[in-house]
Amino acid sequence: MGRIGYSEVQQAIPSEILASSHAQIGSATLATRARDTSGAVDTQIRKGTVLGRIIANGKYMQFNQRSLLTVNKLIADTTVTVASVVGFLVGDVLNITDGINTESKTITVVDATAKTLTIGTTTNGYTVANAAYVLLTNGSELSANVVVLNDQVDGIDTGDVPVAVVNHGILSESNCFRVTNLDKSACQRLIWA
């Protein structure tokens, strides 16, 4: 056991996600807003989660924070209904896109119950059939270079939390959480086995 952060004690078991003992382990600060969007609990980040760096403050959150539309967005609609609103906050700037059209909008209301984001009207309509989605544009979508070493549950809902991360090494893809081809291509210092 080692002490990570200010008062958190975590047990590091690198073999769970590392495919090789040759790795560079470091630390990163999870932003309070960091959330595991597919988890049963929205106040955790699971081991193997790929993180992206927020440009404005240098802290980290889940890389490539996006959510698919679950209801078509008409031009006149002021809200967009998505699969998950976890990780999106009022004031965030996001892109809504269907691969053809893309618009930048600011979130004015987040409704967790209805899973809607109020973003105002759009120039174009966006459909579920075209796999339209919203993507957070705070820098965390641009590059990923670290992977969380251990499950991090405590504290992320109350303040920024330092966590152990893998900066460089060979990772066991099957033991990492939600690794996509986009995640893998963004992590240029990590190898997936």
Phi, psi and omega per residue, in radians:
M1 nan 2.497 3.095
G2 -2.364 2.765 -3.133
R3 -1.589 2.152 3.127
I4 -2.133 2.181 3.129
G5 1.551 -2.852 -3.025
Y6 -1.409 -0.739 -3.109
S7 -2.500 0.081 -3.107
E8 -1.506 2.402 3.032
V9 -1.992 2.146 -3.114
Q10 -2.153 2.638 3.019
Q11 -1.780 2.155 -3.131
A12 -1.684 2.121 3.073
I13 -2.163 1.384 -3.039
P14 -0.981 -0.510 -3.079
S15 -1.098 -0.322 3.135
E16 -1.129 -0.658 3.140
I17 -2.061 -0.244 -3.135
L18 -1.551 2.325 3.091
A19 -1.620 -0.086 -3.123
S20 -2.612 2.635 3.110
S21 -1.375 -0.136 3.116
H22 -1.540 1.739 -3.111
A23 -2.657 2.695 3.050
Q24 -1.823 2.014 -3.141
I25 -1.759 2.374 3.133
G26 -2.441 -2.773 3.096
S27 -2.386 2.708 3.080
A28 -2.526 2.726 3.089
T29 -1.746 2.076 3.059
L30 -1.317 2.296 3.046
A31 -1.207 2.645 3.117
T32 -0.932 -0.577 -3.095
R33 -1.363 -0.140 -3.103
A34 -1.079 2.262 -3.127
R35 -2.507 2.629 3.068
D36 -1.609 1.762 -2.961
T37 -1.217 -0.268 3.135
S38 -1.868 0.063 -3.098
G39 -1.413 2.772 3.088
A40 -1.213 -0.506 3.112
V41 -1.963 2.254 -3.086
D42 -1.557 0.195 3.078
T43 -2.005 0.699 3.090
Q44 -2.470 2.744 2.972
I45 -2.205 2.121 -3.091
R46 -1.470 2.665 3.112
K47 -0.991 2.457 -3.131
G48 1.546 -0.042 3.097
T49 -1.224 2.255 3.118
V50 -1.401 2.314 -3.101
L51 -1.933 2.585 3.032
G52 -2.063 2.659 -3.073
R53 -1.618 2.237 3.073
I54 -1.347 2.161 -3.055
I55 -1.085 -0.762 -3.015
A56 -1.109 -0.581 -3.060
N57 -2.236 -0.067 3.099
G58 1.336 0.085 3.120
K59 -1.569 3.044 -3.030
Y60 -2.080 2.644 3.022
M61 -2.572 3.086 -3.136
Q62 -0.966 2.277 3.132
F63 -1.120 2.490 2.983
N64 1.026 0.899 -3.114
Q65 -1.145 1.842 -3.117
R66 -2.430 2.811 3.100
S67 -2.601 2.284 3.137
L68 -1.234 2.548 3.005
L69 -1.222 2.475 3.085
T70 -1.942 -0.181 3.090
V71 -2.380 2.452 3.107
N72 -1.008 2.495 3.105
K73 -1.866 1.927 3.082
L74 -1.417 2.783 -3.110
I75 -0.961 -0.753 -3.079
A76 -1.367 -0.271 -3.141
D77 -1.120 2.453 3.104
T78 -1.758 -0.182 3.110
T79 -2.092 2.772 3.053
V80 -2.198 2.310 3.124
T81 -1.708 2.220 -3.033
V82 -2.230 2.924 -3.123
A83 -1.132 -0.618 3.134
S84 -2.673 2.424 3.069
V85 -1.793 0.030 -3.124
V86 -1.051 2.273 3.125
G87 1.640 -0.236 3.111
F88 -1.679 2.367 -3.112
L89 -2.246 2.722 3.046
V90 -1.006 2.338 -3.122
G91 1.689 -0.275 3.096
D92 -1.148 2.521 3.002
V93 -1.736 2.320 3.133
L94 -2.341 2.861 2.983
N95 -1.859 2.413 2.955
I96 -1.905 2.252 -3.032
T97 -2.594 2.726 3.024
D98 -2.214 0.263 -3.128
G99 1.594 -0.300 3.107
I100 -1.939 -0.934 3.123
N101 -1.886 2.534 3.086
T102 -2.464 2.331 3.087
E103 -2.297 2.526 3.095
S104 -1.693 2.261 -3.114
K105 -2.411 2.730 3.080
T106 -1.850 2.328 3.134
I107 -1.334 2.219 3.103
T108 -1.878 -0.407 3.101
V109 -2.553 2.402 3.013
V110 -2.048 2.105 3.107
D111 -1.948 1.764 -3.081
A112 -1.175 -0.582 -3.127
T113 -1.188 -0.844 -3.127
A114 -1.472 -0.158 -3.074
K115 0.989 0.860 3.124
T116 -2.149 2.650 3.025
L117 -2.114 2.217 3.080
T118 -1.537 2.099 -3.064
I119 -2.282 -0.013 -3.105
G120 1.510 -3.133 -3.128
T121 -1.283 2.800 3.130
T122 -2.155 2.824 3.108
T123 -1.306 -0.523 -3.105
N124 -2.122 2.811 2.977
G125 -1.585 2.666 -3.131
Y126 -2.294 2.331 -3.027
T127 -2.079 2.664 3.062
V128 -1.109 -0.673 -3.129
A129 -1.040 -0.524 3.127
N130 -1.631 0.246 3.122
A131 0.978 0.712 3.119
A132 -1.138 2.584 3.136
Y133 -2.636 2.907 3.006
V134 -1.914 2.533 -3.096
L135 -2.335 2.155 3.099
L136 -1.139 2.357 -3.077
T137 -2.118 1.128 3.117
N138 -1.958 0.162 -3.105
G139 1.873 -0.481 -3.117
S140 -1.176 -0.222 3.130
E141 -1.586 -0.141 -3.018
L142 -1.482 -0.776 -3.132
S143 -2.642 2.571 3.095
A144 -2.146 2.390 3.134
N145 -2.488 0.134 3.109
V146 -2.473 2.694 3.098
V147 -2.260 2.346 -3.129
V148 -1.127 2.283 -3.079
L149 -1.354 -0.695 -3.091
N150 -2.295 2.769 3.021
D151 -0.989 2.364 3.105
Q152 -2.132 1.905 -3.092
V153 -1.960 -0.816 -3.006
D154 -1.347 2.372 2.920
G155 1.628 -0.367 -3.010
I156 -1.266 -0.240 3.088
D157 -1.588 -0.078 -3.098
T158 -2.020 -0.203 -3.141
G159 3.010 3.001 3.121
D160 -1.134 2.415 -3.040
V161 -2.241 2.238 3.023
P162 -1.282 2.434 3.118
V163 -2.352 2.705 3.045
A164 -1.377 2.378 -3.117
V165 -2.373 2.759 3.027
V166 -1.700 2.081 3.136
N167 -1.603 -0.519 -3.045
H168 -2.717 2.315 3.101
G169 2.754 -3.037 3.117
I170 -1.881 2.128 -3.064
L171 -1.905 2.589 3.053
S172 -1.467 1.825 -3.068
E173 -1.007 -0.680 -3.089
S174 -1.172 -0.369 3.120
N175 -1.688 -0.036 3.115
C176 -1.675 2.688 -3.100
F177 -1.499 2.250 2.949
R178 0.822 0.978 3.125
V179 -1.578 2.095 3.141
T180 -1.832 2.952 3.070
N181 -1.066 -0.618 3.091
L182 -1.123 -0.733 3.087
D183 -1.025 -0.826 -3.090
K184 -1.102 -0.742 -3.121
S185 -1.224 -0.463 -3.132
A186 -1.385 -0.410 -3.108
C187 -1.637 1.416 -3.021
Q188 -1.263 -0.322 -3.139
R189 -1.714 0.085 -3.129
L190 -2.065 2.535 3.099
I191 -2.030 2.362 -3.107
W192 -1.832 2.197 -3.133
A193 -2.048 nan nan
